[in-house]
């Protein structure tokens, strides 16, 4: 398999909308039609079905991790495997199955980090948990975790293509949270447990 085929396959894998798949399995409404309208685990949780939200979270994380793992198993080098993870992440954010719309990519990004380097993933997860429990803002936690990932990557791996990929993921995550950033700044962002993040 050449790199172009790998990236195309990873993108298609990332495009699988687990929020919608799990909602249908549990007989729930389309998550794009309530709450924040975001097809992700946080919004599925607003349905009140924790099992559906957990399945969404697990699926979204797994597809990011699987893209990196499969690339490595196929003999691609670590930088190419990281690119496969980025392709899966972009698939989630711009899903071909949802007319190039999708989720914000936080769970899929975490899966990609786990595939690239376990410690980077743990640092990002610890950052998310710390900020989330301290502020109760899921969006602020996601933003801080996104920024922590390339910094952790640089500390552990040094400058290079993998850290460049981590930086690209962080940039897309920040961009996808632009509306949340505006609400955080004007004090109207909902906290965890509210109607919108």
N, C-alpha and C positions, 0 to 999 in steps of 0.2 A: 504494500500500500504506500502510495506517495503522500507527501505532506498535504497537498490540496484535498485529496480524498479523505484523509484523516480529519481535517478541519471541517469539511462538509458533513461528515458523519457525526462529529462532535456537536456541530451546530444543530443538526436534526434531533440528536439525543436531548440537548438542552431545551429544544422547543417543546418537548412534551409537557403540557400544562397540568401538573399534578393537582393543582387546586381544583381544576374543573373535573379531572378524572375522579378524585376522591369525593367531590361533592355529588357527582352522579352515582357513585357506588353507594353512598349513604342516603341518597334520595333528597339531597339538599338543593337549595336554589343556586343558580349560577353566581359565584362570588363577585362577578363583575357588576352585579345588579343591586348590591347592598353595601353598607359600610363605606369604606374608602373606594370601592370598586376595583381594588387591586387583587389580581389572582395570585394570592400568596397565603402562606399559613396563618399569618396574623389576622387577615380578613376572614378566612374560613373559620377561625376560632370565634368570630363574632356570631356565627350561626348557633353557637352553643354546643356544638358537637366537637368535643376534644379529640376523639378518635380520628375524625376526618382531618382536623388540623394537624395532628401528629403524623398522619400518613402523608399529608402534603409536605410537611417539613422534612420528613425522612426521604421522600421521593425527590424533592428539590435538591437536598444536600447530596443524595446518592448520585444523581446524574452528573453533578460537577466533579465528584470524586472519581466516578467511573471513567469519565473522559480522560483524565490524567493517568489513571491506573492502566487503562487499556492501551493508551499510547506507549507507555513505558514497556508493557508486556509485548507489544509489537516491535520493539527495538528502537523506537524513537528516543532521541537524547532528551535530557531533562528540560531544556529550553523549549523543544518542540512539544513535549508533553504539557508544559505550562501553556503553550499556545492552544493546544487542544482544549484545555480547561477554560481558557478565555473564550474560545469559540462556543463551548457549551453554555457559558455564562451569557454570551450575547444571544444565544438561542432562547434562553429563558426570558431575557429582557425584550427581545424582538422576535417573538415566536412566529414562525411561518404558519403554524396552525391557528393563530389568533390574528391573522392579517397584520403581522409584524408589530403587534402590541404584546405586552406581557407584564410580568411582575417586576419588582424593583431589584431582585437579584441577590438579596442578602443571604438566604439559605444556600443558594447555588454557589455563591462566592465562597462561603464557608467550606462547602464540599471541595471546591477547587483548591483552597488552601490546604485542606487535609491531604489531598493527593500530592501536592507539591512538597509540603514539609509539615509534619505533625506539630512541631513547636510553634510555627507561625499561626496555624489554625488555633492552637490552644491560647496563644496570646490574644488573638482577635476575639475569640469567644470570651475570655476572661474580661477583656475590655468591654464587650457588649454587656455582659452580666453586671459588671460594676456600675456602668453608667445607667443601665436600665433600672437596677434596684435603687440607685441613689436618686435619680431624677424622675423615674417612671415615664420617661419619654423613649419609646421604641425607636423613633427616628433619630434622636440624638445618640442613642447607643449604637445604631447602625453606622452613623457618620463617624463616630469616634473609632469604631472597630475597623472601618474602611481605611481610615488614615493610619491606624496602628499597623496594619498588615505590611505595607511596603517598608515602613520603618523597621519592623521586626525582621523582614526579609533582608534588608540591608545589613542589619546587625549580625544576622546569622550566616548570610551567604555572600555579603559584599556586593558591590555594584556589578551589574550584568544583566543579561536578557530576562532572567526570571524576575528580578526586581522591577524591570521595566513592565513586565506583564502585570505584576501586582499593582503597580502605579496606574496602569490603564484601567484595571478593575476598580480601583478606588475612585478614579475620575468619573467613571460611568455611574458608580453608586452615588456619588455626590450630586451629579447631574440629575439622576432619577429622583433624588430627594429635594429638588429645588423648591417645590411647593412647601414641603415640610420645613425647610430652612426659613422660608418667609414667615410661616406661622410661628416658628420658634422665636424669631426676632420680634414679632409683634404680639407675642404672648397668647396666641389663640390655638396653638397646637394641643391636640388631645393627648392625655396621658394614657399609659397602659390601662386597659379596662374601659376606656372611653369609646366613642363611636368611630373615631378616625385617627390614623397615624400616617 
